[in-house]
Amino acid sequence: MVRSLELKEKKSALLGKRRLALMAIIVLATTALFILSVQRYLKVEELRLPDLVGMNIQDAKQLLNQENIKVIAFNENKANLAINAVSSQSPKAGELVRRGRSVSLGVNLPKTEIRVPVLTGARLQDIEKILANYNLHPGEISYEFGSEDFGKILRQDPVSGSTITNDITINIVVSRGSEPAKLPLPQLVSLSQNEAEKRLRASGFYNISSQIAGVSQKQIFEVVDQIPEAGKSFSPHTRVTLNISIPSNKVVDVPSLIGIPLVQARSYLNSRGLVLGNIIYATDPDQAPGIISYEPSGFTLRGSPVEIVVNRYNLNEPISNLTSPNNATANPVNNNTGSITVNPNSTTNYQTPTGSGGSVQASPNVFNKRQIPFNFLPQNIGLQNLLQNAYNFRLDLSDDLGNRTIIERQLGPGQGISQMIELNGQATLTTYINGSLFQSWNP
């Protein structure tokens, strides 16, 4: 009886060990599969293109299709090559191509005369198939407003009925749909900037920008010129630029601060209606001690902060002369190397950035702040899918204030966005459609 119990216990223990071993194997296998999946996901799928010139076009297509690369073929005629052989390729052999992209291959065919088919009125998505039936290929595709529905062919070159050889491509012009009705541009000169912008929007114009054109004795930001001129009719998409004059009582001349004692810097600025902004301490043995640069210089708006750079190398004057007990101060942690940034005005809305290393850059300058018009109109970019289907649109902004999303909307078919956006300093705008990168630029 005792022996039977011992056997059962040993058998149970053995089964337990086997279960643990099996579970360990499953866990290890799952982990390996997970790591492999992550590696495949993160790995950039690229192919170094082989030399396809001279290969039969069908063999080249089969080879590239196996690598998930689409082939765009066009006709060529070159001597000393077999018929239907690849005569050229773009990108060239040896270059890297991401899988899922396309490669253009020239196909060597004897020149034969072909009567150009009628393409006008056909839809863009059918053109490649129609031309393939005639051993022809599309060339340049452009868009313009027209009486035909969006996506239909307005014109073709060469025209239908003409005789060409099969190495000639057919250029087509595609309809963007009916052009919006033109609107009369109102007279805006002598109006205030706010009133001019209100009048433009009431008239149907939304693509509005402004720029400083001078100084005025009047107490308003006045429009002194407009582009385009008033009196003519334009599309509501037309950008209207307002040249604005700044009231003279808003503008001051920034005093020269180079070489003056630090104790006088604040009083010089205060006397002009300016305030002391960020202070950057530097150590430069090749420059004189004290204030070595400041920003902005020249003219600026009254009440603006002025950022200064102080060289503390061999500086005998106390830096504390720039600050007072009521102001935020910072003491250099190393009196010989590097630089730090101090914001002496605790009442300002600007924050001194933090970081590591010997130098910390100044916070964004308020005078780099600007507003620009932003317009995204599907009918102007030839994306038929956006005219027929709802889509998600996102606009990301990266500027001196950091990275952020400023527009994210679900838009209906053909719906666009037109609004003013605010930028601070150097900026990069990036648009995404349905989560995929569409465009990135520096305004």
C-alpha positions in Angstrom: 0.0 0.0 0.0 2.8 2.4 1.0 4.7 1.5 -2.2 1.7 2.2 -4.3 1.3 5.7 -2.7 5.0 6.4 -3.3 4.6 5.4 -7.0 1.6 7.6 -7.4 3.5 10.5 -5.8 6.5 10.0 -8.0 4.2 9.8 -11.1 2.4 13.0 -10.0 5.7 14.8 -9.5 6.9 13.6 -12.9 3.8 14.8 -14.6 4.1 18.2 -12.8 7.7 18.6 -14.1 6.5 17.7 -17.6 3.8 20.3 -17.4 6.2 23.0 -16.2 8.6 22.1 -19.0 5.8 22.2 -21.6 4.7 25.6 -20.3 8.3 26.9 -20.4 8.6 25.7 -24.0 5.3 27.4 -24.9 6.4 30.7 -23.2 9.8 30.6 -25.0 8.2 29.9 -28.4 5.6 32.7 -27.9 8.4 35.1 -26.9 10.5 34.1 -29.9 7.5 34.6 -32.2 6.8 38.0 -30.6 10.4 39.1 -31.1 10.4 37.9 -34.7 7.1 39.8 -35.4 8.5 43.0 -33.9 11.7 42.6 -35.9 9.7 42.1 -39.1 7.5 45.1 -38.2 10.5 47.4 -37.5 12.6 46.2 -40.3 12.5 48.4 -43.4 11.5 46.2 -46.3 13.9 47.2 -49.1 15.3 45.5 -52.2 18.5 46.3 -54.0 17.4 46.3 -57.6 19.0 43.9 -60.0 20.1 44.8 -63.5 17.0 44.1 -65.5 18.1 45.6 -68.9 18.1 42.9 -71.5 15.7 40.7 -69.6 12.4 39.7 -71.1 9.7 42.1 -69.8 7.5 39.2 -68.6 10.4 37.6 -66.7 11.3 41.0 -65.2 7.7 41.6 -64.1 7.5 38.1 -62.5 10.8 38.7 -60.6 9.7 42.1 -59.3 6.1 41.0 -58.5 7.6 38.2 -56.3 9.3 41.0 -54.3 6.0 43.0 -54.1 7.2 45.7 -56.5 4.9 47.1 -59.1 6.1 47.5 -62.7 5.2 50.5 -64.8 6.1 49.7 -68.4 6.5 52.1 -71.3 7.6 51.6 -74.9 11.0 52.3 -76.3 12.9 51.5 -79.4 16.6 50.7 -79.1 19.0 49.0 -81.4 20.8 45.7 -80.6 18.1 44.6 -78.1 15.6 41.8 -78.5 12.0 42.6 -78.9 10.1 42.8 -75.6 13.4 43.1 -73.7 13.8 45.6 -70.9 15.6 48.6 -72.5 15.9 50.9 -69.4 15.0 51.0 -65.8 14.3 53.6 -63.1 15.6 53.5 -60.4 18.8 52.1 -61.7 20.4 48.7 -60.9 21.9 48.6 -57.5 19.6 51.3 -55.9 17.4 50.5 -52.9 13.6 50.4 -53.4 11.0 49.8 -50.7 8.7 46.9 -51.3 5.3 48.1 -52.3 6.7 50.8 -54.5 6.9 50.9 -58.3 9.7 50.6 -60.9 9.6 52.0 -64.4 10.8 49.7 -67.1 11.3 50.6 -70.8 10.3 47.8 -73.2 12.0 47.5 -76.5 9.4 47.3 -79.3 9.7 47.9 -83.0 8.2 51.2 -84.0 4.8 50.7 -85.4 2.2 53.2 -86.5 -0.9 53.4 -84.4 -4.0 55.6 -84.7 -4.6 57.4 -81.4 -7.9 56.3 -79.7 -10.5 58.8 -78.3 -9.7 59.4 -74.6 -11.8 62.5 -73.9 -14.7 61.8 -71.7 -13.2 58.6 -70.3 -12.4 58.3 -66.6 -8.8 58.5 -65.5 -8.7 55.1 -63.9 -9.6 53.5 -67.2 -7.0 55.3 -69.3 -4.1 52.9 -68.7 -6.2 49.9 -69.7 -7.6 51.7 -72.8 -4.1 52.7 -74.0 -2.7 49.2 -73.3 -5.1 47.8 -75.8 -3.3 50.0 -78.4 0.2 49.2 -77.1 0.4 52.8 -75.8 1.1 54.4 -72.4 0.0 57.6 -70.7 2.5 60.4 -70.4 2.1 63.6 -68.4 -1.2 63.9 -66.4 -2.3 67.4 -65.4 -5.5 68.8 -63.8 -7.7 71.9 -64.5 -11.2 73.0 -63.9 -13.7 72.1 -66.6 -17.3 71.2 -67.5 -16.7 67.5 -67.1 -17.1 65.7 -63.8 -14.0 65.3 -61.7 -11.7 62.6 -63.0 -12.8 62.7 -66.6 -10.4 63.5 -69.5 -10.8 67.0 -70.9 -8.0 66.9 -73.5 -5.4 64.7 -75.0 -2.1 65.2 -76.8 -1.7 63.8 -79.5 -5.4 64.2 -80.4 -7.5 61.2 -81.3 -7.3 60.0 -84.9 -3.7 61.1 -85.4 -1.1 58.5 -86.3 1.9 58.0 -84.0 4.5 55.4 -83.3 4.2 53.2 -80.2 7.1 54.9 -78.4 5.1 58.1 -78.0 3.2 58.6 -74.8 -0.2 60.3 -74.6 -0.5 63.4 -72.4 -3.9 64.0 -70.8 -5.6 66.8 -68.9 -8.0 65.7 -66.2 -11.0 67.6 -65.0 -11.1 69.0 -61.4 -14.8 69.6 -61.8 -16.6 73.0 -62.2 -14.6 76.0 -61.2 -16.0 77.9 -58.2 -17.8 81.1 -59.2 -15.5 84.2 -59.2 -16.2 86.9 -56.6 -15.5 90.6 -56.8 -12.6 91.6 -54.5 -13.6 94.6 -52.3 -11.6 97.7 -51.7 -9.7 97.3 -48.5 -7.1 100.2 -48.5 -7.5 102.6 -45.5 -9.5 100.0 -43.5 -8.2 98.6 -40.2 -6.7 95.2 -40.5 -9.5 93.6 -38.5 -12.2 95.3 -40.6 -10.5 94.3 -43.8 -10.3 90.7 -42.8 -14.0 90.7 -41.8 -15.0 92.2 -45.1 -12.9 89.7 -47.1 -14.5 86.7 -45.2 -18.0 88.2 -45.7 -17.2 88.5 -49.4 -16.3 84.8 -49.6 -12.5 85.0 -49.5 -10.7 83.0 -46.8 -7.1 82.7 -48.0 -5.9 85.9 -46.2 -2.3 86.9 -45.2 -0.8 90.1 -44.0 2.6 91.7 -43.8 4.1 94.8 -42.2 4.7 97.5 -44.8 5.6 100.6 -42.8 4.8 102.9 -39.9 1.8 105.2 -39.7 0.8 108.1 -37.5 -2.7 106.7 -37.1 -3.7 104.7 -34.0 -4.8 101.5 -35.9 -3.1 98.8 -37.9 -4.2 100.2 -41.3 -4.2 98.5 -44.7 -2.0 100.6 -47.0 -2.1 98.2 -50.0 -3.7 95.0 -51.1 -2.7 92.2 -53.5 -4.6 91.6 -55.8 -6.1 95.0 -56.5 -9.7 95.7 -55.8 -12.4 95.8 -58.6 -11.7 92.5 -60.3 -13.2 89.1 -59.7 -11.3 86.1 -58.4 -11.8 82.6 -57.2 -12.5 82.3 -53.5 -9.3 80.2 -53.2 -7.2 83.3 -54.2 -4.8 84.4 -51.6 -5.3 88.1 -50.6 -2.3 89.8 -49.0 -2.8 92.9 -46.9 0.1 95.3 -46.4 -0.3 96.7 -43.0 1.1 99.9 -41.3 2.0 99.8 -37.7 0.9 102.7 -35.5 3.9 104.9 -34.6 3.0 104.9 -30.9 3.4 101.1 -31.0 6.9 101.1 -32.4 10.2 102.0 -30.6 13.8 102.1 -31.5 15.8 99.4 -29.5 18.8 101.2 -27.9 22.3 100.0 -28.4 23.3 97.9 -25.4 26.8 96.8 -26.5 29.5 98.0 -24.1 27.2 99.7 -21.6 27.4 98.9 -17.9 25.0 96.1 -16.9 23.4 98.3 -14.3 22.2 100.6 -17.1 20.8 97.9 -19.5 17.5 97.6 -17.7 17.0 101.4 -17.4 17.9 101.9 -21.0 15.2 99.5 -22.1 12.6 100.7 -19.6 13.2 104.3 -20.9 12.1 103.1 -24.4 9.1 101.2 -23.1 10.9 97.8 -23.4 11.6 95.1 -20.9 14.6 92.9 -20.2 14.0 89.5 -21.5 16.1 86.3 -21.4 19.8 86.7 -20.4 22.2 84.2 -21.9 25.6 84.0 -20.1 28.6 83.0 -22.3 32.3 82.6 -21.7 34.3 83.9 -24.7 37.9 85.0 -24.2 38.0 86.5 -27.7 35.2 89.1 -26.9 35.0 91.9 -24.5 33.3 91.2 -21.2 29.7 92.4 -20.7 26.8 92.6 -23.2 28.0 91.3 -26.6 24.7 91.0 -28.4 20.9 91.5 -28.1 17.8 90.6 -30.0 15.7 92.2 -31.4 17.7 95.1 -32.7 16.5 98.1 -34.7 12.7 98.7 -34.3 10.2 96.6 -32.5 6.9 96.9 -30.8 6.6 98.8 -27.5 6.5 96.5 -24.5 8.6 93.8 -26.1 11.2 91.8 -24.2 14.8 92.2 -25.4 17.1 89.2 -25.0 20.8 89.8 -24.3 23.9 87.8 -24.3 26.4 88.6 -21.5 30.1 87.5 -21.8 31.1 86.8 -18.2 34.8 86.1 -19.1 36.9 88.6 -17.1 33.7 90.4 -16.2 34.4 92.6 -13.1 30.9 94.0 -12.9 28.5 91.9 -10.8 25.9 90.1 -13.0 23.4 90.8 -10.2 23.2 94.4 -11.6 20.8 93.0 -14.2 18.5 91.5 -11.6 16.6 92.7 -8.5 15.4 90.8 -5.4 11.9 90.6 -7.0 13.2 89.0 -10.2 14.1 85.4 -10.8 17.8 84.9 -10.9 20.3 82.2 -11.7 23.9 81.9 -10.8 26.4 80.4 -13.2 27.4 76.9 -12.0 30.8 77.2 -13.7 32.6 80.5 -14.0 35.0 79.4 -16.7 33.2 77.4 -19.4 29.8 77.0 -21.0 26.8 79.2 -20.8 23.4 79.3 -19.1 20.2 81.1 -19.7 18.4 83.3 -17.1 14.9 84.8 -17.3 15.1 87.8 -15.0 11.5 88.9 -15.5 9.3 86.6 -13.3 6.2 88.4 -14.6 6.7 87.4 -18.2 4.9 84.4 -19.7 8.1 82.9 -21.2 9.7 79.9 -19.5 13.4 79.2 -19.6 13.9 75.8 -21.0 15.9 73.2 -19.1 18.5 70.8 -20.4 21.9 69.2 -19.9 25.4 70.2 -21.0 27.2 73.5 -21.0 24.6 75.5 -22.9 20.9 76.1 -22.7 19.2 78.1 -25.5 16.9 81.0 -24.9 13.2 80.5 -24.9 11.2 81.4 -28.1 11.1 85.1 -29.0 7.6 86.5 -29.1 8.3 88.4 -32.3 8.7 85.2 -34.2 5.0 84.6 -33.6 2.9 84.9 -36.7 -0.3 83.8 -38.3 -0.6 82.2 -41.7 -3.5 81.0 -43.7 -3.8 77.2 -44.0 -5.9 75.6 -46.8 -6.4 72.0 -47.7 -8.8 71.6 -50.6 -9.2 68.1 -52.2 -10.4 69.5 -55.5 -7.1 71.4 -55.9 -4.8 68.4 -55.5 -6.3 65.9 -57.7 -7.1 63.2 -55.1 -10.3 61.7 -56.4 -10.6 59.3 -53.4 -11.0 62.3 -51.1 -13.9 63.7 -53.2 -15.8 60.4 -53.1 -15.1 59.2 -49.5 -15.0 60.5 -46.0 -11.5 60.8 -44.6 -9.6 61.7 -41.4 -7.3 64.8 -41.6 -4.6 65.7 -39.2 -2.2 68.7 -39.1 0.9 68.5 -36.8 3.0 71.6 -36.0 6.6 71.6 -34.8 8.0 75.0 -33.8 9.8 76.8 -31.0 7.0 75.8 -28.6 7.4 72.1 -29.3 5.5 69.4 -31.2 1.7 69.3 -31.2 -1.4 68.4 -33.3 -3.4 71.6 -34.1 -6.1 70.2 -36.4 -7.6 66.7 -36.4 -11.0 66.2 -38.0 -13.2 63.6 -39.7 -14.2 65.3 -43.0 -16.8 64.3 -45.5 -16.3 63.6 -49.2 -14.8 66.7 -50.9 -14.7 68.7 -47.6 -11.6 70.8 -47.0 -10.2 73.0 -44.3 -9.4 76.8 -44.5 -8.3 78.7 -41.4 -5.6 80.8 -39.9 -2.9 79.0 -37.8 -0.3 80.5 -35.4 3.4 79.7 -35.7 6.3 80.5 -33.3 9.7 80.8 -34.8 11.1 78.1 -37.1 8.2 75.8 -38.0 7.4 72.5 -39.8 3.9 71.6 -40.8 3.0 68.0 -41.5 -0.3 66.7 -42.9 -1.7 63.2 -42.5 -4.6 61.6 -44.4 -6.2 58.6 -42.7 -3.1 58.3 -40.5 -0.6 58.2 -43.4 1.9 61.0 -44.1 0.8 63.2 -47.0 3.0 66.3 -47.0 5.6 68.1 -44.8 7.0 71.6 -45.4 8.5 74.7 -43.7 6.2 77.7 -44.1 
